[in-house]
Amino acid sequence: MRLLRDVRDIPYDRTGERLPMILDVDTGIDDTLALIYAAAHPDIDLAGVTCVAGNVPLDDVVHNTLGVLETAGRADVEVAAGAAGPVARPLETTPETHGPHGIGYAQVSPSTTVSDRHAVDLIVETARRRPGEVTLVTLGPLTNLAAAVLAEPRLPLLLRDVFIMGGTFFEAGNAAPRVEWNIHVDPEAAKIVFHRWSACAEEGAAPLTVMGLDVTETSRIDASGLADVARACGLPVAADDDVAIMSTAFGDPLLDLVRDSLRFYFEFHETADGFYGAHIHDPFVVGAALDPSLIHTRATVVDVQLGGAMTDGETVADWRGHLDKGVNARVAVAGDGAAFGERLRSLLADAASL
């Protein structure tokens, strides 16, 4: 009979005044909020942003990322393009969720340009230059990270830790019954990543922190919350009606970017999930990477199922020790999404007031 694994939380190292961070994005609407949160937070040292095809094709991801950072006043952040498609299958995008170009009704026209470096080079070179310092946060398919660990097999030992928005372990999936979208797009890449972290476990690699839908869907934003942000900045707000709030410009470039992108997301969730608002998956992961006390995790081995009409891309957590592999993951099993939502609204108010 298999025994339960030792599933105690593994402590995080959060010493130091500011957390060096790389974001790996497929910008998207909730990626937009995550980028703004990381770019504006005084306790995050945003060392670079890497782009991967996912919600939309790579060219749109790069364009959106440059535009969001520029609007947030952070055109200084290096943005590097990475994988244009998954490891072993065609790219599948989701315009019905994020709009035809990824940021809903919003439009950006960046004047900055993408880095000469490839995303993999940015990740690997930064980790080598700052061993044990950098937290990588992945918000899209794991294609870039898989390529990075193939290029530098010791990457798990060079990074401080990695936070992944991906998977689902106890709740329904959003791509298949138990499959989450980011893993669904490139399950082969995810399998490479989890396998490599297991291989480096005995050498002291910090387990991947995996925040699945079970936890990220506990954090939401709605029209009244965005209206509160505008009021905190002294900006006019339309009549106290959700659709009116989301259809009327606030008069601040950053908040109007957020409003125009979220309006598409709200409409999608109203149709698909029955509420006029949105889950804020990606920014919650950034917030937890900065402050892991927002989540409760259990240490285990995670692997990814390949194949099966309903199970391709399913993230499987081995709670009883069936898999003879090194512990590679801290799976988030609970999170304070409401507390993070308050932090996000407060930061948006501060960023828009600058």
C-alpha positions as CSV (number, residue, x, y, z in Angstrom):
1,M,0.0,0.0,0.0
2,R,1.3,3.4,-1.0
3,L,1.6,6.0,1.8
4,L,0.8,9.6,1.6
5,R,3.7,11.8,0.7
6,D,5.1,14.3,3.1
7,V,3.0,17.2,1.9
8,R,4.2,19.9,4.2
9,D,4.8,23.4,2.8
10,I,8.3,24.0,1.8
11,P,9.4,27.5,2.9
12,Y,10.1,30.2,0.4
13,D,13.1,32.5,0.5
14,R,12.0,36.0,0.3
15,T,15.0,37.8,1.8
16,G,16.1,41.0,0.1
17,E,14.4,44.4,-0.5
18,R,13.1,43.7,-4.1
19,L,12.4,40.5,-5.9
20,P,14.1,40.1,-9.2
21,M,11.5,38.7,-11.6
22,I,11.2,37.6,-15.2
23,L,7.7,37.3,-16.7
24,D,7.0,34.8,-19.5
25,V,3.7,35.9,-21.1
26,D,1.3,35.2,-23.9
27,T,-0.5,38.6,-23.5
28,G,-3.8,38.2,-23.3
29,I,-6.1,40.2,-21.1
30,D,-5.2,38.8,-17.7
31,D,-1.5,38.9,-18.7
32,T,-2.1,42.7,-19.3
33,L,-3.0,43.1,-15.6
34,A,-0.1,40.9,-14.6
35,L,2.3,43.0,-16.6
36,I,1.0,46.2,-15.0
37,Y,1.2,44.7,-11.5
38,A,4.8,43.6,-12.0
39,A,5.9,46.8,-13.8
40,A,4.4,49.1,-11.2
41,H,5.0,47.3,-7.9
42,P,7.8,48.9,-5.9
43,D,9.0,45.5,-4.5
44,I,9.5,43.8,-7.9
45,D,12.7,44.3,-9.9
46,L,11.3,43.4,-13.4
47,A,14.5,42.0,-15.0
48,G,12.8,41.2,-18.4
49,V,9.7,39.9,-20.1
50,T,9.7,37.0,-22.5
51,C,6.9,36.3,-25.0
52,V,5.4,33.0,-26.1
53,A,2.6,32.1,-28.5
54,G,-0.5,31.0,-26.6
55,N,-3.6,33.2,-26.3
56,V,-2.7,34.8,-29.6
57,P,0.1,34.3,-32.1
58,L,3.6,35.5,-31.2
59,D,3.6,38.7,-33.2
60,D,0.4,39.9,-31.3
61,V,1.9,38.8,-28.0
62,V,5.0,40.9,-28.6
63,H,3.0,43.9,-29.8
64,N,0.7,43.8,-26.8
65,T,3.5,43.3,-24.3
66,L,5.4,46.3,-25.6
67,G,2.3,48.4,-25.7
68,V,1.2,47.5,-22.2
69,L,4.6,48.2,-20.7
70,E,4.9,51.5,-22.5
71,T,1.4,52.6,-21.3
72,A,2.5,51.6,-17.8
73,G,5.6,53.8,-18.1
74,R,8.0,50.9,-18.3
75,A,9.4,51.1,-21.8
76,D,12.8,50.4,-20.2
77,V,12.0,46.8,-19.6
78,E,13.5,44.4,-22.1
79,V,11.0,42.3,-24.0
80,A,12.2,39.2,-25.9
81,A,10.3,37.1,-28.4
82,G,10.4,33.4,-27.9
83,A,8.5,30.3,-29.3
84,A,6.0,30.9,-32.1
85,G,4.3,27.6,-31.5
86,P,4.3,24.4,-29.3
87,V,7.0,21.8,-29.2
88,A,5.1,19.1,-31.1
89,R,1.7,20.3,-32.3
90,P,0.0,23.2,-34.1
91,L,-0.7,26.4,-32.1
92,E,-4.2,26.7,-30.8
93,T,-5.3,30.3,-29.8
94,T,-8.4,31.6,-28.1
95,P,-9.8,34.8,-29.8
96,E,-13.2,34.0,-28.3
97,T,-11.8,34.7,-24.9
98,H,-9.2,37.4,-25.4
99,G,-10.3,39.0,-28.7
100,P,-8.8,38.8,-32.2
101,H,-5.5,40.3,-31.1
102,G,-5.4,39.4,-27.4
103,I,-6.3,42.5,-25.4
104,G,-10.0,42.6,-26.0
105,Y,-11.3,46.0,-27.2
106,A,-8.0,47.8,-26.3
107,Q,-5.5,49.0,-28.8
108,V,-1.9,49.8,-28.3
109,S,0.7,51.4,-30.6
110,P,4.1,50.9,-29.0
111,S,7.1,52.9,-30.2
112,T,9.6,50.6,-28.5
113,T,11.0,47.5,-30.2
114,V,11.6,43.9,-29.2
115,S,15.0,42.8,-28.0
116,D,17.7,41.3,-30.2
117,R,17.9,38.5,-27.7
118,H,15.7,35.4,-27.9
119,A,13.5,34.7,-24.9
120,V,15.5,31.6,-24.1
121,D,18.7,33.6,-24.0
122,L,17.2,36.2,-21.8
123,I,16.1,33.6,-19.3
124,V,19.3,31.5,-19.3
125,E,21.7,34.4,-19.4
126,T,19.9,36.3,-16.6
127,A,19.8,33.2,-14.4
128,R,23.5,32.5,-15.0
129,R,24.4,36.1,-14.2
130,R,22.3,36.2,-11.1
131,P,22.3,32.6,-9.7
132,G,19.8,32.0,-7.0
133,E,18.3,35.4,-7.2
134,V,15.7,35.4,-10.0
135,T,12.0,34.3,-9.8
136,L,10.5,33.3,-13.1
137,V,6.8,33.6,-13.5
138,T,5.2,31.8,-16.4
139,L,1.7,32.9,-17.5
140,G,1.3,31.1,-20.8
141,P,2.3,27.7,-22.3
142,L,5.6,26.4,-21.0
143,T,7.2,26.3,-24.5
144,N,9.9,28.9,-23.7
145,L,10.8,27.3,-20.3
146,A,11.0,23.9,-21.9
147,A,13.5,25.3,-24.5
148,A,15.4,27.0,-21.7
149,V,15.9,23.9,-19.7
150,L,17.0,22.0,-22.8
151,A,19.5,24.7,-23.5
152,E,20.7,24.9,-19.8
153,P,19.9,21.7,-18.0
154,R,21.0,23.3,-14.7
155,L,18.4,26.1,-14.9
156,P,16.4,24.6,-12.0
157,L,19.4,25.1,-9.8
158,L,20.1,28.7,-11.1
159,L,16.7,30.1,-10.6
160,R,15.5,31.2,-7.2
161,D,12.1,29.7,-7.9
162,V,9.4,29.4,-10.6
163,F,5.7,30.2,-10.4
164,I,3.5,28.6,-13.1
165,M,-0.1,29.6,-14.0
166,G,-1.2,26.2,-15.2
167,G,-3.1,23.0,-14.5
168,T,-6.0,22.1,-12.4
169,F,-6.0,19.4,-9.7
170,F,-9.4,19.4,-7.9
171,E,-11.7,21.6,-10.1
172,A,-13.0,21.5,-13.6
173,G,-10.7,22.4,-16.5
174,N,-11.3,25.2,-19.0
175,A,-10.0,23.3,-22.0
176,A,-11.3,19.8,-21.2
177,P,-12.9,18.2,-18.2
178,R,-9.7,18.2,-16.1
179,V,-7.3,20.2,-18.4
180,E,-6.3,23.8,-18.1
181,W,-5.7,26.0,-21.1
182,N,-2.0,26.8,-20.8
183,I,-1.0,23.2,-20.3
184,H,-3.5,22.1,-23.1
185,V,-1.7,24.3,-25.6
186,D,1.7,22.7,-25.1
187,P,1.6,19.6,-22.9
188,E,4.8,18.2,-24.3
189,A,6.6,21.4,-23.1
190,A,5.0,21.1,-19.6
191,K,6.1,17.4,-19.4
192,I,9.7,18.4,-20.2
193,V,9.7,21.1,-17.5
194,F,8.3,18.9,-14.8
195,H,10.6,16.0,-15.7
196,R,13.7,18.3,-15.5
197,W,12.7,19.7,-12.1
198,S,12.4,16.2,-10.8
199,A,15.8,15.3,-12.1
200,C,17.3,18.3,-10.3
201,A,15.4,17.8,-7.0
202,E,18.2,15.9,-5.2
203,E,20.7,18.7,-6.1
204,G,18.5,21.2,-4.3
205,A,16.3,22.8,-7.0
206,A,13.4,24.6,-5.5
207,P,10.1,22.9,-6.6
208,L,8.0,24.6,-9.2
209,T,5.0,26.4,-7.6
210,V,2.0,25.5,-9.6
211,M,-1.1,27.6,-9.3
212,G,-4.0,26.0,-11.1
213,L,-7.6,27.0,-11.7
214,D,-8.4,25.6,-8.3
215,V,-6.8,28.7,-6.8
216,T,-6.6,31.3,-9.5
217,E,-10.3,31.3,-10.0
218,T,-10.8,32.5,-6.4
219,S,-9.6,36.0,-7.5
220,R,-11.9,38.2,-9.6
221,I,-12.4,41.7,-10.7
222,D,-15.7,43.3,-11.7
223,A,-17.0,46.6,-12.9
224,S,-17.6,48.1,-9.5
225,G,-14.1,47.2,-8.5
226,L,-12.7,49.0,-11.5
227,A,-15.0,52.0,-10.7
228,D,-13.6,52.1,-7.2
229,V,-10.1,52.3,-8.7
230,A,-11.1,55.3,-10.8
231,R,-12.8,57.1,-7.9
232,A,-9.7,56.6,-5.8
233,C,-7.8,58.5,-8.6
234,G,-10.4,61.3,-8.6
235,L,-11.6,60.2,-12.1
236,P,-15.3,60.5,-13.2
237,V,-17.3,57.3,-13.2
238,A,-20.5,56.6,-15.2
239,A,-23.8,55.8,-13.6
240,D,-23.7,53.0,-11.2
241,D,-24.4,50.4,-13.9
242,D,-21.9,47.7,-14.8
243,V,-22.2,48.1,-18.6
244,A,-22.2,51.9,-18.4
245,I,-19.0,51.8,-16.3
246,M,-17.2,49.6,-18.7
247,S,-18.4,51.5,-21.8
248,T,-17.3,55.0,-20.6
249,A,-13.7,56.2,-20.7
250,F,-12.2,57.2,-17.4
251,G,-9.7,59.6,-19.0
252,D,-6.6,57.9,-17.8
253,P,-4.5,56.0,-20.4
254,L,-3.6,53.1,-18.2
255,L,-7.1,52.6,-16.7
256,D,-8.7,53.0,-20.1
257,L,-6.4,50.3,-21.4
258,V,-7.5,48.1,-18.5
259,R,-11.2,48.9,-19.0
260,D,-11.1,48.3,-22.8
261,S,-9.4,45.0,-22.4
262,L,-11.5,43.8,-19.4
263,R,-14.8,44.7,-21.1
264,F,-14.2,42.0,-23.7
265,Y,-13.3,39.5,-20.9
266,F,-16.4,40.5,-18.9
267,E,-18.6,39.8,-21.9
268,F,-17.0,36.5,-22.4
269,H,-17.5,35.4,-18.8
270,E,-21.1,36.6,-18.8
271,T,-21.8,34.3,-21.8
272,A,-19.7,31.4,-20.7
273,D,-19.9,31.5,-16.9
274,G,-22.9,33.6,-16.0
275,F,-21.2,36.6,-14.3
276,Y,-20.2,40.0,-15.6
277,G,-16.6,40.1,-14.4
278,A,-13.4,38.1,-14.8
279,H,-11.1,35.7,-13.1
280,I,-7.7,37.4,-12.7
281,H,-5.5,34.2,-13.0
282,D,-2.2,35.7,-14.1
283,P,-1.9,38.7,-11.8
284,F,-2.7,36.5,-8.8
285,V,0.3,34.3,-9.7
286,V,2.5,37.4,-9.9
287,G,1.2,38.5,-6.5
288,A,1.8,35.1,-4.9
289,A,5.3,35.0,-6.3
290,L,6.0,38.3,-4.5
291,D,4.1,37.2,-1.4
292,P,3.7,33.4,-1.1
293,S,1.7,33.8,2.1
294,L,-1.3,34.4,-0.2
295,I,-1.3,30.7,-1.0
296,H,-1.1,27.3,0.8
297,T,0.8,24.6,-1.1
298,R,1.5,20.9,-0.8
299,A,4.7,19.4,-2.0
300,T,4.4,16.5,-4.5
301,V,5.4,15.1,-7.9
302,V,3.4,16.5,-10.9
303,D,3.4,15.0,-14.3
304,V,1.4,15.6,-17.5
305,Q,-0.7,13.1,-19.3
306,L,-0.1,13.0,-23.1
307,G,-2.9,11.4,-25.2
308,G,-6.5,10.5,-24.5
309,A,-9.5,12.2,-25.9
310,M,-10.4,13.8,-22.6
311,T,-7.1,13.6,-20.7
312,D,-4.5,15.0,-23.0
313,G,-2.8,17.8,-21.0
314,E,-4.1,16.8,-17.6
315,T,-1.8,17.7,-14.7
316,V,-1.5,14.7,-12.4
317,A,-0.4,15.2,-8.8
318,D,1.0,12.1,-7.1
319,W,-0.3,12.6,-3.6
320,R,0.4,9.0,-2.5
321,G,3.9,8.4,-3.8
322,H,3.2,6.2,-6.8
323,L,5.8,7.9,-9.0
324,D,9.4,7.2,-8.1
325,K,10.6,10.7,-9.0
326,G,12.1,13.7,-7.1
327,V,9.5,16.1,-5.7
328,N,9.2,18.8,-8.4
329,A,6.2,20.9,-7.4
330,R,4.5,22.9,-4.7
331,V,0.8,22.6,-5.8
332,A,-1.3,25.5,-4.5
333,V,-4.3,24.0,-2.8
334,A,-5.8,27.2,-1.3
335,G,-5.3,30.9,-1.9
336,D,-6.6,34.2,-0.7
337,G,-7.9,35.6,-4.0
338,A,-10.0,38.3,-2.3
339,A,-6.9,39.7,-0.5
340,F,-5.0,39.8,-3.7
341,G,-7.9,41.5,-5.5
342,E,-7.7,44.3,-3.0
343,R,-3.9,44.6,-3.6
344,L,-4.4,44.7,-7.4
345,R,-7.0,47.5,-7.1
346,S,-4.8,49.5,-4.8
347,L,-1.8,49.2,-7.1
348,L,-3.9,50.1,-10.2
349,A,-5.0,53.3,-8.4
350,D,-1.4,54.1,-7.5
351,A,-0.2,53.4,-11.0
352,A,-2.9,55.5,-12.6
353,S,-2.3,58.4,-10.3
354,L,1.3,58.8,-11.3
